[in-house]
Amino acid sequence: MRRLHILVLLVFFPAFGQALAAPLALGKVEAADSACRIEWSAAPQATGYNIYIKVDGGGFRKLNTKPLSDTFARLTDLVNGAPYFFAVTAIGANGEESAASVAPMVVPRGYGYKTLSFKGSRSAKDYATFSTPYLRESNDPKDFLSYLPPYSQDKWRIFSMDKDGYHEYESIKNIEPGKAYWFLSAKDTDLFLAGKTADNNAPFSVRLQPGWNLIGSPFLYPVEWKEVLSRNGATAQDVGSAMWEYGGGGFHKMGTLLPYHGYLVHNASGENIDLLIPPTPAAPKVYQENTEYKPAGTTGGGATGWLMKIAANDGTYRDDDNYIGVETENAHYEGMDAHKPPAWPQHLSLYFQRQGENGAKRSADIRHSSKKWTAVVEGGQNSIVTISWKTIAGTPKTTMTDLTDNRKVDMTKTGAYSFKREGGAPRRFIIREHR
């Protein structure tokens, strides 16, 4: 019998066919360091077997050049922490091939490494967030970043974030999986991440403090945020339907936890919660506010439902993902009361406020029935700020009044409004629906 050790990254052939009948019965599938072992039962009248691999969301591709005679295979040169799917088929006397038996996801666990490159800049606009999926013997930042020049705010900066705000290098306790960090370097810089990969046989628990938290994926593959929420039951209501990533001068709602990235999420519960991130690989997705109605039971109100997206831009900083609207008895939008991520002073921020909410800032304010919204624009670097809007659903008739100079704009006739900032004072606007 010919025993097989397959070098996974070397040989790829066309995808399997499904000409014969029943698939094989798979036995053990065991992961190891950079390898795995697959067993299957012998198929009657089979003259050999083919084994296939699927990685990175692509199709299955054959690994062996000649039919296998054994009923097991050891696959080597796998990437620790990365998900793999394998399939086995039987070959008949005339070369026909059976349907495939697909093995459960296999994730080898062991040492891994990654280099993250950051473009040099001194501008707050160019801060980036990063996370590491690797478990290290020491999570102390002084060990983690020991190869960088001695810490200096003029050379490079790093922050963690929790309910008490931002914490710079000297105050960061650990750099660990599940958490993310702000980073900026005056010169082009590489961060070298290395360590053991997380256990992919169980969800990874991340502690969220009340308020805003900066988190990252503990796995080396994308995990859909909706899948995270579905695994956390009632806790999901306190976290919200979207997470935020910073880039290009503003925050953006995202739908997938990507490896090595960092995201802001809000814990509205008022107490610590443990968020479980399941080991469920997914294709990367952006977050999209619902543009179609969903049944939501009795919500009251008799107005015509609509949804509008509003953005602000000062040429350097921008704030794009903001929504107002009205839902009805038969119309409901997800994320209707999404919180606004915090921004340091020079960042531009557009948000909505409601009476009686003690200054709470919302990125989305969709009501059951309303005729007036209060929008606020603050921060930014340049003197001219432009507010723009686009109707996503419905046909609202709205006007926007700039309370600073009492200018009113018919939002159905134009899609933008520009104003000159006066110092650092917030600019307030009233948006009204007219029926």
C-alpha positions as CSV (number, residue, x, y, z in Angstrom):
1,M,0.0,0.0,0.0
2,R,1.3,3.5,-0.9
3,R,1.3,5.8,2.1
4,L,0.8,9.5,1.3
5,H,2.2,12.7,2.7
6,I,0.8,15.5,0.6
7,L,2.4,18.9,0.4
8,V,-0.7,20.9,0.3
9,L,0.5,24.0,-1.5
10,L,2.3,22.2,-4.4
11,V,-0.2,20.5,-6.7
12,F,-3.7,21.6,-7.8
13,F,-6.0,20.0,-10.4
14,P,-9.5,20.6,-11.6
15,A,-12.5,20.2,-9.3
16,F,-14.0,16.8,-8.6
17,G,-16.9,15.4,-10.6
18,Q,-19.9,13.6,-9.1
19,A,-20.6,10.7,-11.5
20,L,-21.0,7.8,-9.1
21,A,-23.4,7.2,-6.4
22,A,-23.0,7.2,-2.6
23,P,-20.1,9.1,-1.0
24,L,-17.6,7.5,1.3
25,A,-17.9,7.3,5.0
26,L,-15.2,9.6,6.6
27,G,-13.5,8.5,9.8
28,K,-11.2,10.6,11.9
29,V,-10.1,14.1,10.9
30,E,-7.3,15.2,13.3
31,A,-5.5,18.5,13.2
32,A,-1.9,18.9,14.2
33,D,0.9,21.5,14.0
34,S,0.9,22.6,10.3
35,A,-0.7,19.3,9.3
36,C,-3.8,17.1,9.6
37,R,-4.7,13.4,9.1
38,I,-7.9,12.2,7.4
39,E,-9.3,8.6,7.4
40,W,-12.1,7.1,5.3
41,S,-13.7,3.7,4.9
42,A,-12.9,1.5,2.0
43,A,-15.4,1.7,-0.9
44,P,-16.5,-1.6,-2.5
45,Q,-15.0,-2.1,-6.0
46,A,-12.9,1.1,-5.7
47,T,-9.5,1.0,-7.3
48,G,-8.3,4.1,-5.6
49,Y,-9.2,7.4,-4.1
50,N,-8.7,11.2,-4.8
51,I,-8.4,13.9,-2.1
52,Y,-9.4,17.5,-2.6
53,I,-8.7,20.8,-0.8
54,K,-10.7,24.0,-0.4
55,V,-9.2,27.2,1.0
56,D,-10.0,30.9,1.1
57,G,-13.6,30.5,-0.1
58,G,-12.6,29.0,-3.5
59,G,-13.7,25.7,-5.0
60,F,-12.3,22.2,-4.3
61,R,-9.1,21.3,-6.1
62,K,-7.4,17.9,-6.3
63,L,-4.1,17.3,-4.4
64,N,-2.9,13.9,-5.6
65,T,-1.3,13.2,-9.0
66,K,-2.0,9.5,-8.9
67,P,-4.9,7.6,-7.2
68,L,-4.3,6.8,-3.5
69,S,-4.4,3.2,-2.5
70,D,-4.6,3.8,1.3
71,T,-7.7,4.8,3.2
72,F,-6.0,7.6,5.0
73,A,-3.7,10.6,4.2
74,R,-1.5,13.0,6.2
75,L,-1.6,16.5,4.8
76,T,1.4,18.7,5.6
77,D,2.6,22.3,5.1
78,L,-0.7,23.7,6.2
79,V,-0.9,27.3,7.7
80,N,-1.6,27.2,11.4
81,G,-4.8,29.0,12.3
82,A,-6.2,28.9,8.7
83,P,-9.4,26.9,7.9
84,Y,-9.3,24.0,5.5
85,F,-11.9,21.8,4.0
86,F,-11.0,18.4,2.5
87,A,-13.1,16.0,0.4
88,V,-12.5,12.4,-0.7
89,T,-13.9,10.5,-3.7
90,A,-13.6,6.8,-4.8
91,I,-12.4,5.8,-8.3
92,G,-14.1,2.9,-10.2
93,A,-12.5,0.3,-12.5
94,N,-13.3,2.5,-15.6
95,G,-12.0,5.7,-14.0
96,E,-15.4,6.9,-13.0
97,E,-15.5,9.0,-9.7
98,S,-17.9,8.8,-6.9
99,A,-19.7,11.8,-5.2
100,A,-17.5,13.5,-2.7
101,S,-17.5,13.1,1.1
102,V,-16.6,16.5,2.6
103,A,-14.8,16.6,6.0
104,P,-15.6,19.1,8.7
105,M,-13.5,22.2,8.9
106,V,-9.9,21.6,9.9
107,V,-7.8,24.3,11.5
108,P,-4.2,23.3,12.4
109,R,-3.0,24.9,15.5
110,G,0.5,26.0,16.3
111,Y,3.0,28.7,15.7
112,G,2.2,31.4,13.2
113,Y,3.4,34.8,12.2
114,K,2.4,37.9,10.2
115,T,4.0,41.3,9.3
116,L,1.8,44.4,9.2
117,S,3.1,47.4,7.3
118,F,2.1,51.0,8.2
119,K,2.8,54.0,6.1
120,G,4.6,56.8,7.9
121,S,2.6,59.8,9.0
122,R,2.2,62.4,11.8
123,S,-1.4,63.2,11.0
124,A,-4.2,62.0,13.2
125,K,-6.1,61.3,10.0
126,D,-3.8,58.4,9.3
127,Y,-4.2,56.5,12.6
128,A,-4.8,52.8,11.9
129,T,-6.2,50.0,14.1
130,F,-4.7,46.5,14.3
131,S,-5.3,43.3,16.2
132,T,-3.3,40.1,16.7
133,P,-4.7,36.5,16.6
134,Y,-1.6,35.1,18.3
135,L,-1.2,33.9,21.8
136,R,2.3,34.8,23.2
137,E,4.2,33.8,26.2
138,S,4.4,37.4,27.2
139,N,1.6,39.9,26.3
140,D,3.5,42.9,27.9
141,P,3.7,45.7,25.3
142,K,7.4,46.3,26.2
143,D,8.1,42.7,25.0
144,F,5.7,42.8,22.2
145,L,7.1,46.0,20.6
146,S,10.7,45.7,21.9
147,Y,12.2,45.9,18.4
148,L,10.8,49.4,17.8
149,P,12.7,52.5,18.7
150,P,12.3,53.7,22.4
151,Y,8.8,55.0,22.8
152,S,8.3,58.6,21.8
153,Q,5.2,60.4,20.7
154,D,7.3,62.0,18.0
155,K,8.3,58.6,16.6
156,W,5.3,56.2,17.1
157,R,2.2,56.0,19.2
158,I,-0.1,53.2,20.4
159,F,-3.3,53.3,22.3
160,S,-5.7,50.9,23.9
161,M,-9.3,51.8,24.6
162,D,-11.9,51.0,27.3
163,K,-14.7,52.6,29.3
164,D,-12.2,55.1,30.8
165,G,-11.1,56.3,27.4
166,Y,-7.7,56.0,25.6
167,H,-4.6,54.6,27.3
168,E,-1.1,55.2,25.8
169,Y,1.8,52.8,25.6
170,E,2.9,53.0,29.3
171,S,-0.7,52.3,30.5
172,I,-1.5,49.3,28.3
173,K,-1.5,46.2,30.4
174,N,-1.5,43.5,27.6
175,I,-1.6,43.2,23.8
176,E,-3.7,40.0,23.3
177,P,-6.1,38.3,20.9
178,G,-9.7,39.6,20.8
179,K,-8.5,43.2,21.5
180,A,-7.4,45.9,19.0
181,Y,-5.2,49.0,19.3
182,W,-4.7,52.3,17.6
183,F,-1.2,52.8,16.0
184,L,0.6,55.6,14.2
185,S,4.3,55.9,13.2
186,A,6.1,58.9,11.8
187,K,8.1,56.7,9.5
188,D,7.2,53.6,7.5
189,T,7.0,50.8,10.1
190,D,6.5,47.0,10.2
191,L,4.8,45.3,13.2
192,F,5.9,41.7,13.6
193,L,3.1,39.5,15.0
194,A,3.8,35.9,16.1
195,G,2.7,33.2,18.5
196,K,0.4,30.3,18.8
197,T,-2.9,30.4,17.1
198,A,-6.2,30.4,19.0
199,D,-8.2,27.3,19.6
200,N,-10.7,27.0,16.7
201,N,-12.8,24.2,18.3
202,A,-14.7,26.6,20.5
203,P,-15.9,30.3,20.5
204,F,-13.4,32.8,21.7
205,S,-14.6,35.0,24.6
206,V,-13.9,38.8,24.6
207,R,-14.7,40.9,27.7
208,L,-16.6,44.1,26.8
209,Q,-16.7,46.9,29.3
210,P,-19.7,49.3,29.4
211,G,-19.5,51.9,26.5
212,W,-17.1,51.7,23.6
213,N,-14.6,48.8,23.1
214,L,-11.9,48.2,20.5
215,I,-11.9,44.5,19.5
216,G,-10.3,42.3,16.8
217,S,-10.7,38.8,15.4
218,P,-8.9,36.1,17.4
219,F,-8.9,33.9,14.2
220,L,-7.0,34.0,11.0
221,Y,-10.1,34.2,8.9
222,P,-13.1,36.5,8.5
223,V,-16.1,36.0,10.9
224,E,-19.4,37.6,9.9
225,W,-20.7,40.0,12.5
226,K,-24.3,38.7,12.2
227,E,-22.9,35.2,13.1
228,V,-21.3,36.7,16.2
229,L,-24.6,38.3,17.2
230,S,-26.6,35.1,16.6
231,R,-24.3,33.2,18.9
232,N,-24.8,35.7,21.8
233,G,-28.5,35.6,22.4
234,A,-29.9,38.5,24.4
235,T,-26.4,40.0,24.7
236,A,-26.5,40.9,21.0
237,Q,-29.2,43.6,21.8
238,D,-26.7,45.5,23.9
239,V,-23.9,45.3,21.3
240,G,-25.8,46.4,18.1
241,S,-26.1,45.3,14.5
242,A,-22.9,46.8,13.3
243,M,-19.3,47.5,14.3
244,W,-17.1,50.4,13.2
245,E,-13.7,50.6,11.5
246,Y,-11.6,53.7,11.1
247,G,-10.0,54.6,7.8
248,G,-9.6,57.4,5.3
249,G,-10.4,60.1,7.7
250,G,-13.6,58.6,9.1
251,F,-15.5,55.7,10.7
252,H,-17.4,53.1,8.6
253,K,-19.9,50.4,9.6
254,M,-18.6,47.0,8.8
255,G,-20.2,43.6,8.5
256,T,-17.2,41.2,9.0
257,L,-14.4,40.8,11.5
258,L,-11.3,40.6,9.4
259,P,-8.0,39.2,10.7
260,Y,-5.5,41.8,11.9
261,H,-8.1,44.6,11.7
262,G,-9.6,46.5,14.7
263,Y,-13.2,47.5,15.3
264,L,-15.2,49.7,17.7
265,V,-18.3,48.1,19.3
266,H,-20.6,49.6,21.9
267,N,-21.8,47.8,25.0
268,A,-25.0,49.5,26.1
269,S,-25.8,47.1,29.0
270,G,-24.0,49.2,31.7
271,E,-22.0,46.3,32.9
272,N,-19.3,43.9,31.7
273,I,-20.4,41.3,29.2
274,D,-18.5,38.4,27.6
275,L,-18.9,38.4,23.8
276,L,-18.4,35.0,22.1
277,I,-16.8,35.0,18.7
278,P,-17.5,31.7,17.0
279,P,-15.0,30.0,14.7
280,T,-17.1,30.3,11.6
281,P,-15.2,31.4,8.5
282,A,-17.1,33.7,6.1
283,A,-16.6,35.8,3.0
284,P,-15.9,39.4,3.9
285,K,-18.9,41.7,3.8
286,V,-19.5,45.4,4.3
287,Y,-22.4,46.4,6.5
288,Q,-25.5,47.7,4.8
289,E,-28.3,49.5,6.4
290,N,-31.6,47.9,5.6
291,T,-33.0,49.4,2.4
292,E,-36.1,47.2,2.3
293,Y,-38.8,46.8,4.9
294,K,-39.0,43.9,7.2
295,P,-42.1,42.8,9.2
296,A,-41.8,44.1,12.8
297,G,-45.2,43.6,14.4
298,T,-47.1,46.6,15.7
299,T,-44.8,49.6,16.0
300,G,-47.4,52.4,15.8
301,G,-47.4,55.5,13.6
302,G,-49.2,56.0,10.4
303,A,-46.6,57.9,8.3
304,T,-45.1,56.7,5.1
305,G,-41.8,54.9,5.8
306,W,-38.6,56.3,4.5
307,L,-34.8,56.2,5.0
308,M,-32.2,58.8,4.3
309,K,-28.3,58.7,4.5
310,I,-26.5,61.8,5.6
311,A,-22.7,62.5,5.4
312,A,-20.3,65.3,6.3
313,N,-16.9,66.1,4.7
314,D,-14.3,68.8,5.3
315,G,-11.8,67.7,2.7
316,T,-9.6,65.9,5.2
317,Y,-12.0,64.1,7.5
318,R,-15.4,62.6,6.8
319,D,-18.4,61.0,8.5
320,D,-20.5,58.9,6.1
321,D,-22.7,56.3,7.8
322,N,-25.5,58.3,9.3
323,Y,-29.3,57.6,8.8
324,I,-32.6,59.2,9.7
325,G,-36.1,58.0,8.7
326,V,-39.5,56.8,9.7
327,E,-40.8,53.2,10.1
328,T,-44.4,52.1,10.1
329,E,-46.6,49.3,11.3
330,N,-45.4,47.1,8.4
331,A,-41.9,48.5,8.0
332,H,-38.8,48.1,10.2
333,Y,-35.1,49.0,9.8
334,E,-32.3,47.3,11.6
335,G,-29.8,49.5,13.6
336,M,-32.4,52.3,14.0
337,D,-30.8,53.6,17.2
338,A,-27.1,53.0,16.5
339,H,-24.6,54.8,18.7
340,K,-21.9,57.1,17.4
341,P,-18.3,56.1,17.9
342,P,-16.1,58.6,19.8
343,A,-13.7,60.7,17.9
344,W,-10.8,62.9,19.1
345,P,-11.2,66.7,18.6
346,Q,-9.9,67.1,15.0
347,H,-12.0,64.3,13.6
348,L,-15.3,65.4,12.0
349,S,-18.4,64.0,13.5
350,L,-22.0,64.1,12.4
351,Y,-24.6,62.7,14.8
352,F,-28.3,63.0,15.9
353,Q,-29.7,63.8,19.4
354,R,-33.0,63.3,21.0
355,Q,-34.7,65.2,23.7
356,G,-34.3,63.8,27.2
357,E,-31.4,61.5,26.3
358,N,-28.7,63.4,28.2
359,G,-26.6,64.2,25.2
360,A,-26.5,60.7,23.7
361,K,-25.1,60.7,20.2
362,R,-26.7,58.5,17.5
363,S,-25.4,57.6,14.0
364,A,-28.9,56.4,13.1
365,D,-32.2,57.9,14.4
366,I,-35.2,56.2,12.8
367,R,-38.5,56.8,14.5
368,H,-41.8,55.1,14.6
369,S,-43.4,58.5,13.9
370,S,-41.7,61.9,13.9
371,K,-41.5,65.2,12.1
372,K,-38.3,66.7,13.5
373,W,-34.6,65.5,13.9
374,T,-31.7,67.4,15.5
375,A,-28.4,66.9,13.7
376,V,-25.0,68.1,15.1
377,V,-21.7,68.5,13.2
378,E,-18.5,69.1,15.2
379,G,-14.8,68.8,14.9
380,G,-12.9,68.7,11.6
381,Q,-9.7,70.3,10.4
382,N,-10.7,72.6,7.6
383,S,-12.9,75.7,7.6
384,I,-15.5,74.6,5.0
385,V,-17.7,71.6,5.8
386,T,-20.2,70.0,3.3
387,I,-23.2,68.0,4.4
388,S,-24.7,65.7,1.8
389,W,-27.7,63.4,1.7
390,K,-29.3,60.7,-0.3
391,T,-32.7,59.1,0.0
392,I,-32.4,55.3,0.3
393,A,-36.1,54.3,0.5
394,G,-39.4,56.1,0.3
395,T,-40.1,59.7,-0.9
396,P,-39.7,62.1,2.1
397,K,-40.3,65.8,1.8
398,T,-37.8,67.3,4.1
399,T,-36.1,70.6,4.9
400,M,-32.9,71.3,6.8
401,T,-32.4,74.5,8.8
402,D,-28.9,75.7,9.9
403,L,-29.6,77.2,13.4
404,T,-26.4,79.3,13.3
405,D,-27.6,81.7,10.5
406,N,-31.2,80.4,10.1
407,R,-30.6,79.3,6.5
408,K,-33.2,76.7,5.3
409,V,-32.6,74.2,2.5
410,D,-35.2,72.1,0.6
411,M,-33.6,68.7,0.8
412,T,-35.8,67.4,-2.1
413,K,-34.3,70.0,-4.5
414,T,-30.6,69.7,-3.7
415,G,-28.3,67.0,-2.2
416,A,-25.7,69.1,-0.4
417,Y,-25.1,72.1,1.9
418,S,-21.8,73.8,2.8
419,F,-21.0,76.1,5.7
420,K,-18.0,77.8,7.2
421,R,-16.9,76.6,10.6
422,E,-16.8,79.2,13.4
423,G,-14.0,78.1,15.8
424,G,-14.5,74.7,17.2
425,A,-18.2,75.2,18.2
426,P,-20.7,72.4,17.2
427,R,-23.1,73.3,14.4
428,R,-26.7,72.4,15.0
429,F,-29.4,71.7,12.3
430,I,-33.1,70.9,12.4
431,I,-34.4,68.5,9.8
432,R,-38.2,68.5,9.3
433,E,-40.5,66.3,7.4
434,H,-43.4,68.0,5.6
435,R,-46.5,66.0,4.6
